[in-house]
Amino acid sequence: MDRIEVFDPTTEMREEAIRYVPRPDSLKGKRIGLIENTKFNSDKLLLKIGAILKEEYGATDALLWRKRGASVPVHDEIIDEAKRGVDVVVAGIGD
């Protein structure tokens, strides 16, 4: 008789504390980072949000970065660039 071996692909949940930075009082003069996840229209959505933040809230710039894929965290290069070049980050999805 053949033997069937079953693997359980689930893992135990792991809790991780998240520390948020304080929000700015205003976006006036701030540089905005936009991080999109490669899904359909996520870039268009974020570019529109960036334009609104500049036009209506006084942000000075909006820079767009693209993640390697929707199912992975932001890679270190984007994080490093954002730390050096923007004041606020907006992450968005498409579909």
N, C-alpha and C positions, 0 to 999 in steps of 0.2 A: 504494500500500500504506500502511495506517495504521501509525503509529509508536507503540510502547508505551514509556512512560517509567516506570521503577521507582524508587521512593524507599526508602531504607533508614531505618527509624524508630529504629534503635538508636543509642546514643551510647557513647562510651568510658567505662569505669568511672573514677571519680575517687576517690582515697583521701583521707580527711579524718581527721585525728587527733581523738580524742574524749578529753576530760579529765573524769574522774569526780571528784566531790567525795567526801570521806571519809564513810563511813557512821557514823551515831551509834552509840554503845555501847548505847543503850537508846531505846525509844520513849516512855518515861514522861515525861509532860508535854509531849510534842511535838504539834504541829498537823500533820495529814496532809492533803495535797492529792491528790485523785483525779481523773485525767483520762481520760475515756472517749471512744471514737472513733465514736460514733453507731450502731454495729452492734447488732443485736438482743441484748438482755439485758446489754450491757456496763455499763449504769448499775446494774442490779440486782446484778451480780457485784461491782462496785467498792463499792457501798454496804454490801454484806455484809462485804467485806474491811475497810472502814472501821470497821464495828461490832466486828469481831473485834479489830482493832488497839486500839480504845478499851477494850473489855471485858477482854481478856486481856493486853494489853501496856502499858496505862496511857496511851495517847495521849489528849489532851484534846479534840480536835475532828477532824472529817473533812469537808472541803469538796469538793464535786463540781463539776467544770467539764466542758463538752462541746465537743469539737473541732468544726470546721465540717464535717468529713467524714473518713472512714476513710483516704482516700488522700492526705491533706495533713498537713504538720507542724502542731504546735501553734501557734496564732497568738500574736502578740506580746502581746496583752492578757492572755491566760492566763499567759504567762511572767512578765509584770510583776506581776500579782496574786499569783502563787505566790511570787515573790521577796519580796514585802512581807508575805504573810500565812501562809505555812506553813513548816515545817521539813523535811518529807520529802514526796516526790511518788511516787505509784504510778500508772503508766499501764496501762490494760488494754484488752482487746478483747472483743468478743462473738462470737456465732454459736455 
